[in-house]
């Protein structure tokens, strides 16, 4: 515990929590303080001026990060026959139909993303109460209900991340690993932020992005310049 305490104290040493950083400064600062014994995830958190209780302000979507996430993603696919073979060839970890449904009903959920062909939704629909709360329910708007299962699997494996507004209007997502170069992290963050900014609901008045922070799994967070982000 003493060693852990020393590492954390070092990570927070001489850090001004009130200082606003440019994106490049923030990436450099957070990477330099991500000193855990594993490759820490770099996470972006954005406090948006939205009310997720309103349908048009409940933001959710997918973004393919140019440099991936650095995370290994396990994919489950609901498909039959030729589509099942396409999913397997594309790299899906689990492929099935009613048999997969039964495993999930028994609590076997060893995957991070669930994809389904449209004809399988009658089966998948029975799992709403199980997959829904975990954010794993296939959704046409997210591209996870699609006849192109091969494309969806490849996109998920290639670094696609989901952004989703929480009840308080906060949105966060992993944008890479501490081992990534500064340039790669800046590119990933720019891609994610630009999509979110373009998704601004027409009903939102005034400031859209209120606050933003960058952090690592076991390290501190720093404030980001929201004017710079808003212009991405």
PyMOL commands that set and color helices and strands:
alter all, ss='L'
color gray80, all
select helices_A, chain A and resi 2-12+23-33+55-57+81-90+98-105+118-131+140-142+149-157+182-198+226-230
alter helices_A, ss='H'
color red, helices_A
select strands_A, chain A and resi 20-21+41-48+60-64+75-78+94-96+113-116+160-164+170-177+209-216+221-224
alter strands_A, ss='S'
color yellow, strands_A
deselect
rebuild
show_as cartoon
